[in-house]
Amino acid sequence: MLKNYLKLSLKILGRRKFFTFVSLFGIGFTLLVLTLAAAMLDHVFGSYPPETRSARTLSVEGVRLQGKDSMSTGPAGYMLYDRYMRDIPGVERMSILSQMSTVVSYWKGARLKSLIKRTDADFFRILDFEFVEGGPFGEADVSDGRFVAVINQTTRRKFFGEAPAMGQMIEADGQSFKVVGVVPDVPIFRLLAGGDIYVPVTTSKSDDYKTRLRGGFLALFLLKNQDQAESVKQEFRARLSKVELPPQFDKILATPETSFATFARVFFGDFESDDAASRLLAILLTAAVLFMILPAVNLVNLNVSRALERASEIGVRRAFGASARDLLLQFLFENVVISVVGGVLALIAAGVILAMLNASDLIPYAHFSMNLRIAAWGFAFALAFGVISGLWPAWRLSRLKPIQALAGGTR
């Protein structure tokens, strides 16, 4: 049955080339925009190297200090995590890392800018970096404050061209580091893993960072089991109540969560409730549906106009025994077919545009690509679009009486 529906659908679409072109353009453009948006969101928040353990990883990227007349929001200080958040039950490893900051290097007469991140040894145990040279620095390097560095491939090319970097010295922010490892570039929008140069936090120019409650540091928590996320959050919040606050503040707010949840919390400016992520997801899905509605309505009108041309055909089929259900499925199937074709074209176009975006270096180190997850989203958009835009015209056509249809009427 489906095979017959498909053959008939292709013949009808081939016979009405202008209608097919207009429909494909509208469907393809709509699905292209939605697919590009889904691909970018997936690459920002999805599970990609080195963040391959996202199901078991929570992070704290910001805190809020509140008082009667004062409020301070932003990254926490090293002291908050080091003094109060060590050894939380259910946490396998915790890493304290700085935000990326820009440093300048003077190398062979050139002025080079790099993003540096200061961290501990557990950073490389939580994140799954693939080392193309050497390996990570360890606990002894951090505790002894050794001037060693892991750099990305772009930094290696800047300093050493195509030569190996292992054992070489680089200068950054007036400090000299020995390269112990090289890793692939991480996209700039990966705030937790991104960076050009990774060095031990103990190589900071002063020890002031150890005494600050607010300023410049994030935390990563690798859970023993993802089911322990809620208990870890509760313990984290319980420990916040024990934090010694400056006199102008009487409350501190923060929670370990996913990067998407953190983005949603910042988007809404909401540091107290736990539903920011679900609210933002609802907004994004609603926006996607609304974006599909307008072209779907236009396609509905186009399909109704096409129905006027096919009234006699419907009358003949009804006269020869075709049921309303058969006609409904046939016309709905035709719309789904053209939507799926438009979806395939949109996926191909999205892949080309993403490749061009990568090549443009508009977003540093971006490597957007199509994958099965994005293809599945695109296919789902296409099916939804086909059903939404085809259901009403198909129902109208299937309800025509044989005599009425043969007379060319559609009411």
VMD Tcl script that draws the C-alpha trace (Angstrom):
set ca {
  {0.00 0.00 0.00}
  {2.73 2.45 0.96}
  {4.62 1.58 -2.22}
  {1.56 2.51 -4.31}
  {1.12 5.73 -2.33}
  {4.75 6.62 -3.00}
  {4.53 5.93 -6.75}
  {1.38 7.99 -7.11}
  {2.83 10.82 -5.00}
  {5.95 11.06 -7.15}
  {3.87 11.11 -10.34}
  {1.61 13.87 -9.02}
  {4.56 15.98 -7.81}
  {6.35 15.50 -11.12}
  {3.27 16.56 -13.04}
  {2.91 19.85 -11.16}
  {6.48 21.12 -11.32}
  {5.80 24.74 -10.33}
  {3.82 23.72 -7.27}
  {6.55 21.26 -6.36}
  {9.26 23.91 -6.72}
  {7.39 26.48 -4.60}
  {6.63 23.88 -1.94}
  {10.20 22.58 -1.83}
  {11.61 26.09 -1.53}
  {9.32 27.04 1.36}
  {9.80 23.74 3.16}
  {13.53 23.59 2.49}
  {14.22 27.13 3.73}
  {12.17 26.64 6.91}
  {13.83 23.32 7.72}
  {17.27 24.72 6.82}
  {16.95 27.46 9.45}
  {15.66 25.02 12.07}
  {18.37 22.46 11.28}
  {21.14 25.07 11.48}
  {19.79 26.28 14.83}
  {19.59 22.71 16.15}
  {23.11 21.91 14.91}
  {24.62 24.96 16.58}
  {22.82 24.37 19.87}
  {23.89 20.73 19.78}
  {27.54 21.66 19.26}
  {27.42 24.23 22.06}
  {25.66 22.08 24.66}
  {25.92 18.50 23.36}
  {28.37 15.78 24.32}
  {31.51 16.31 22.21}
  {35.20 15.70 22.98}
  {36.64 16.52 25.37}
  {33.31 16.84 27.21}
  {32.32 13.22 26.63}
  {31.09 12.50 30.18}
  {28.40 15.17 30.18}
  {25.82 12.76 31.63}
  {27.94 12.55 34.80}
  {29.37 16.07 34.80}
  {28.01 19.13 36.57}
  {29.60 22.55 36.71}
  {29.32 25.77 38.66}
  {30.01 28.73 36.42}
  {28.62 31.54 38.52}
  {27.43 32.55 41.97}
  {25.34 35.39 43.33}
  {26.02 37.18 46.61}
  {23.04 39.09 47.94}
  {22.61 41.60 50.71}
  {20.12 44.22 51.74}
  {21.76 46.91 49.60}
  {24.32 44.93 47.62}
  {24.47 42.18 45.02}
  {27.41 40.58 43.20}
  {27.04 38.05 40.39}
  {29.73 36.22 38.45}
  {32.32 33.45 38.72}
  {33.23 32.36 42.25}
  {36.64 32.62 43.81}
  {39.00 29.69 44.28}
  {38.44 29.72 48.04}
  {34.73 28.85 47.79}
  {35.44 25.52 46.14}
  {38.74 24.73 47.83}
  {37.60 25.41 51.39}
  {33.95 24.37 51.29}
  {33.29 21.94 48.42}
  {35.97 19.27 48.65}
  {34.89 15.62 49.07}
  {31.16 16.00 48.45}
  {29.56 12.52 48.72}
  {28.74 11.14 45.27}
  {31.45 13.18 43.55}
  {34.27 11.12 42.02}
  {36.47 14.09 41.14}
  {36.30 17.86 41.43}
  {38.35 20.30 39.39}
  {38.80 24.02 40.03}
  {39.65 25.98 36.91}
  {39.98 29.60 35.97}
  {38.08 31.40 33.27}
  {39.90 31.82 29.99}
  {41.87 35.06 29.96}
  {43.86 36.70 27.20}
  {47.64 36.79 27.53}
  {50.30 38.18 25.22}
  {53.48 36.44 24.09}
  {56.43 37.97 22.27}
  {57.96 35.31 20.09}
  {60.59 35.85 17.41}
  {59.55 39.46 16.94}
  {55.84 38.66 16.77}
  {53.14 39.64 19.27}
  {50.89 36.63 19.82}
  {47.60 36.56 21.75}
  {46.44 33.38 23.46}
  {43.72 32.28 25.87}
  {45.18 30.83 29.05}
  {43.41 28.62 31.57}
  {44.85 27.81 34.99}
  {43.67 24.56 36.48}
  {44.52 21.46 38.48}
  {45.41 17.89 37.50}
  {41.83 16.58 37.86}
  {40.80 18.85 34.99}
  {42.42 16.38 32.58}
  {40.89 13.40 34.38}
  {37.34 14.73 34.15}
  {37.62 15.94 30.55}
  {38.57 13.45 27.87}
  {41.33 15.25 25.96}
  {43.05 13.32 23.17}
  {46.75 14.13 23.37}
  {48.51 14.38 20.01}
  {51.80 14.92 21.84}
  {52.86 14.12 25.39}
  {50.32 14.11 28.20}
  {48.73 16.19 30.97}
  {50.53 17.69 33.93}
  {50.00 15.83 37.22}
  {49.42 16.36 40.92}
  {53.12 16.88 41.63}
  {53.34 19.57 38.93}
  {50.44 21.43 40.53}
  {51.52 21.05 44.16}
  {55.09 22.12 43.35}
  {53.98 25.00 41.13}
  {55.99 23.78 38.17}
  {55.94 25.95 35.07}
  {54.62 23.35 32.63}
  {51.91 23.75 30.02}
  {49.55 21.85 27.78}
  {48.86 23.74 24.55}
  {46.45 23.28 21.67}
  {47.46 22.57 18.09}
  {46.92 26.14 16.91}
  {49.27 27.44 19.60}
  {51.86 24.85 18.57}
  {51.69 26.12 14.99}
  {52.02 29.75 16.13}
  {55.15 29.05 18.12}
  {56.81 26.12 16.39}
  {55.21 25.70 12.96}
  {54.99 22.02 12.10}
  {57.81 21.03 14.47}
  {57.11 19.01 17.65}
  {56.41 21.08 20.75}
  {57.26 18.55 23.46}
  {59.97 19.88 25.77}
  {60.01 23.31 24.11}
  {59.62 26.53 26.09}
  {56.90 29.09 25.43}
  {56.46 32.53 26.95}
  {53.02 33.77 28.03}
  {52.15 36.81 30.13}
  {55.78 37.28 31.09}
  {56.17 33.69 32.32}
  {58.01 30.80 30.68}
  {56.47 27.32 30.52}
  {57.76 23.96 29.35}
  {55.36 22.20 26.98}
  {54.41 18.74 28.26}
  {51.42 18.03 26.01}
  {49.50 19.10 22.92}
  {45.73 18.66 22.48}
  {43.28 19.37 19.63}
  {41.63 22.78 19.47}
  {38.43 23.14 21.50}
  {35.74 25.53 20.18}
  {35.73 28.90 21.89}
  {32.10 28.48 23.01}
  {33.08 25.47 25.15}
  {33.76 27.63 28.19}
  {34.72 24.75 30.47}
  {37.18 22.96 28.18}
  {38.26 25.76 25.85}
  {41.67 27.40 25.90}
  {44.95 27.78 24.03}
  {47.32 27.23 26.97}
  {46.58 25.20 30.11}
  {48.90 25.66 33.10}
  {48.82 24.71 36.81}
  {46.78 27.12 38.90}
  {49.70 27.35 41.31}
  {51.74 29.24 38.68}
  {49.57 32.34 39.23}
  {51.64 35.46 39.78}
  {50.30 35.85 43.33}
  {48.47 33.75 45.92}
  {45.62 36.24 46.31}
  {43.29 33.96 44.37}
  {43.31 31.49 47.29}
  {41.57 33.98 49.58}
  {38.79 35.23 47.29}
  {35.17 34.21 47.54}
  {34.31 35.82 44.21}
  {36.36 36.10 41.08}
  {37.42 34.17 38.04}
  {37.00 30.47 38.92}
  {34.66 27.67 37.86}
  {34.23 24.15 39.22}
  {33.69 20.80 37.53}
  {32.16 17.83 39.36}
  {32.40 14.32 37.92}
  {29.70 12.23 39.61}
  {30.19 8.58 40.50}
  {26.72 7.98 39.07}
  {24.46 10.36 37.20}
  {21.56 9.38 39.49}
  {23.38 11.18 42.33}
  {23.01 14.61 40.72}
  {20.18 15.73 42.99}
  {21.91 14.64 46.20}
  {25.11 16.43 45.11}
  {23.13 19.62 44.45}
  {21.50 19.43 47.87}
  {24.83 18.88 49.63}
  {26.40 21.76 47.68}
  {23.61 24.09 48.77}
  {23.83 22.88 52.35}
  {27.53 23.74 52.39}
  {26.80 27.20 50.97}
  {24.94 28.00 54.18}
  {28.24 27.55 56.08}
  {30.21 29.99 53.90}
  {31.58 33.01 55.76}
  {30.24 35.97 53.81}
  {31.50 39.57 53.70}
  {29.43 41.84 55.98}
  {27.52 43.49 53.12}
  {26.07 40.13 52.03}
  {23.79 37.72 53.85}
  {23.07 35.13 51.17}
  {24.97 33.17 48.53}
  {23.29 31.34 45.63}
  {24.82 28.74 43.30}
  {24.22 25.18 42.19}
  {26.06 22.50 40.20}
  {24.24 21.91 36.93}
  {24.66 21.32 33.21}
  {26.02 24.03 30.93}
  {22.58 24.43 29.32}
  {20.98 24.93 32.73}
  {23.62 27.53 33.58}
  {22.97 29.36 30.31}
  {19.24 29.30 31.02}
  {19.80 30.62 34.56}
  {21.87 33.54 33.23}
  {19.35 34.12 30.42}
  {16.51 34.57 32.93}
  {18.69 36.10 35.65}
  {17.24 33.47 37.99}
  {19.63 32.05 40.62}
  {16.96 30.69 42.95}
  {14.60 28.32 41.08}
  {15.54 25.07 39.36}
  {13.24 25.28 36.35}
  {15.18 27.77 34.22}
  {16.40 25.02 31.85}
  {12.91 23.61 31.29}
  {11.54 27.11 30.71}
  {14.20 27.93 28.12}
  {13.71 24.57 26.40}
  {9.96 25.25 26.23}
  {10.65 28.68 24.68}
  {13.00 27.20 22.06}
  {10.52 24.46 21.11}
  {7.67 26.98 20.96}
  {9.78 29.24 18.75}
  {10.51 26.31 16.43}
  {6.79 25.47 16.18}
  {5.84 29.10 15.55}
  {8.55 29.38 12.91}
  {7.00 26.38 11.14}
  {3.42 27.64 11.39}
  {3.63 30.56 8.91}
  {5.10 28.57 5.99}
  {2.80 25.68 6.95}
  {-0.23 27.98 6.63}
  {1.01 29.18 3.23}
  {1.49 25.59 2.14}
  {-2.02 24.73 3.37}
  {-3.44 27.46 1.13}
  {-1.35 26.16 -1.76}
  {-2.59 22.64 -1.15}
  {-6.20 23.79 -1.04}
  {-5.71 25.53 -4.40}
  {-4.25 22.34 -5.77}
  {-7.32 20.49 -4.49}
  {-9.54 22.56 -6.76}
  {-7.62 21.22 -9.75}
  {-7.97 17.61 -8.59}
  {-11.69 17.58 -7.73}
  {-12.62 15.52 -10.79}
  {-9.83 13.02 -10.08}
  {-11.18 12.60 -6.56}
  {-14.69 12.13 -7.90}
  {-13.55 9.35 -10.22}
  {-11.67 7.58 -7.42}
  {-14.65 7.87 -5.06}
  {-16.95 6.57 -7.78}
  {-14.73 3.51 -8.19}
  {-14.85 2.75 -4.46}
  {-11.98 4.67 -2.86}
  {-12.81 5.37 0.78}
  {-12.39 8.71 2.52}
  {-9.63 7.10 4.58}
  {-7.73 6.04 1.44}
  {-7.90 9.55 0.02}
  {-6.89 11.12 3.33}
  {-3.83 8.89 3.60}
  {-2.89 9.44 -0.06}
  {-2.94 13.24 0.06}
  {-1.31 13.33 3.48}
  {1.39 10.97 2.20}
  {2.01 13.25 -0.79}
  {2.63 16.17 1.55}
  {4.90 14.14 3.80}
  {6.92 12.98 0.78}
  {7.56 16.51 -0.44}
  {8.37 17.61 3.12}
  {10.90 14.78 3.54}
  {12.50 15.66 0.18}
  {12.69 19.28 1.33}
  {14.17 18.09 4.61}
  {16.88 16.09 2.81}
  {17.77 19.12 0.69}
  {17.83 21.25 3.85}
  {20.21 18.80 5.56}
  {22.56 18.88 2.57}
  {22.45 22.70 2.45}
  {22.98 22.89 6.24}
  {26.06 20.66 5.95}
  {27.51 22.92 3.26}
  {26.80 26.10 5.27}
  {28.32 24.62 8.44}
  {31.44 23.61 6.51}
  {31.72 27.15 5.13}
  {31.29 28.56 8.65}
  {34.10 26.34 9.92}
  {36.38 27.41 7.06}
  {35.65 31.11 7.65}
  {37.10 30.97 11.20}
  {34.31 33.34 12.24}
  {34.00 31.30 15.45}
  {37.50 30.29 16.62}
  {38.12 26.54 16.50}
  {34.50 25.79 15.56}
  {34.02 22.44 13.89}
  {30.28 22.29 13.30}
  {29.14 19.19 11.47}
  {26.08 17.10 10.75}
  {25.58 13.93 12.75}
  {22.88 11.35 13.34}
  {21.39 13.39 16.17}
  {21.02 16.49 13.99}
  {19.79 14.41 11.04}
  {17.14 12.90 13.32}
  {16.03 16.38 14.39}
  {15.86 17.46 10.75}
  {13.83 14.40 9.80}
  {11.48 15.01 12.75}
  {11.01 18.65 11.67}
  {10.25 17.47 8.13}
  {7.65 14.92 9.25}
  {6.01 17.42 11.59}
  {5.95 20.04 8.84}
  {4.43 17.58 6.37}
  {1.69 16.47 8.74}
  {0.88 19.99 9.99}
  {0.62 21.50 6.50}
  {-1.12 18.52 4.87}
  {-3.70 17.34 7.37}
  {-6.38 19.97 6.77}
  {-6.26 19.94 2.92}
  {-6.17 16.14 2.94}
  {-9.21 16.01 5.21}
  {-11.06 18.50 2.98}
  {-10.33 16.46 -0.13}
  {-11.28 13.16 1.47}
  {-14.71 14.52 2.51}
  {-15.83 15.34 -1.05}
  {-18.87 13.43 -2.29}
  {-18.40 11.65 -5.67}
  {-21.08 13.72 -7.51}
  {-19.88 16.94 -5.93}
  {-16.27 16.21 -6.84}
  {-17.12 15.26 -10.44}
  {-18.94 18.57 -10.73}
  {-15.69 20.33 -9.69}
  {-16.84 21.56 -6.27}
  {-14.85 21.55 -3.06}
  {-17.41 22.76 -0.53}
}
mol new
graphics top color blue
foreach p $ca { graphics top sphere $p radius 0.5 }
foreach p [lrange $ca 0 end-1] q [lrange $ca 1 end] { graphics top cylinder $p $q radius 0.2 }
display resetview
